[in-house]
Amino acid sequence: MTHANVRFNYHDYLQLPDDKRYEIIDGELLVVPAPYLRHQRILRELATALCAHVKERDSGQVFFAPCDVVLSAENVVQPDLLFVTKERQGILTEANIQGPPDLAIEILSEATRQRDLHLKRKLYAKYGVREYWIVDPDAATVEVLVRGEPGYISAGVYGCPERLSSPLLPELNLPVSEIFTTAEHAE
């Protein structure tokens, strides 16, 4: 039996039932499992801090999954958390985000670790996401990656008790312990 080389696109994606979360990377349809509560707690703490920072400065908008980011017809992703600067609000539509956000944040999980570290890193760099943060709950670290010539370059790996800084958000001075400690205490 031979397998057909089927490639999915955004039109196909829109026809899928909404009982699961999906992404399309290079035409391949991927099911995204529901995150564990630890993941959700970390997401909540990051989103709260990022939303407050962005709102205080009126610098753009923050969104979190599920929110479709259409990078191309064959690349549709749902970053855990993302930020679009005020200057680039034109990519926001009623249904989705049409183009790369300025910042994409992925929280690693057992089910998504390899995809986030490799596939999405390359995809986000290819389509021009300015910063990509990789949040590792097991190591209690956040790596801030910035776009460079060959792809992403690490601007720093931040752990407890350090404060996370970002070239994209230079006034952000987020204690990493707030992201992880609060999430751990709720366990």
Secondary structure as UniProt FT lines:
FT   HELIX           10..14
FT   TURN            18..19
FT   STRAND          21..25
FT   TURN            26..27
FT   STRAND          28..32
FT   HELIX           37..57
FT   STRAND          60..64
FT   STRAND          69..72
FT   TURN            73..74
FT   STRAND          75..77
FT   STRAND          81..85
FT   HELIX           86..91
FT   STRAND          97..98
FT   STRAND          103..107
FT   TURN            110..112
FT   HELIX           113..114
FT   HELIX           115..119
FT   HELIX           120..127
FT   STRAND          131..136
FT   TURN            137..140
FT   STRAND          141..147
FT   STRAND          152..159
FT   TURN            160..161
FT   STRAND          163..164
FT   TURN            170..171
FT   STRAND          174..175
FT   HELIX           176..185
//
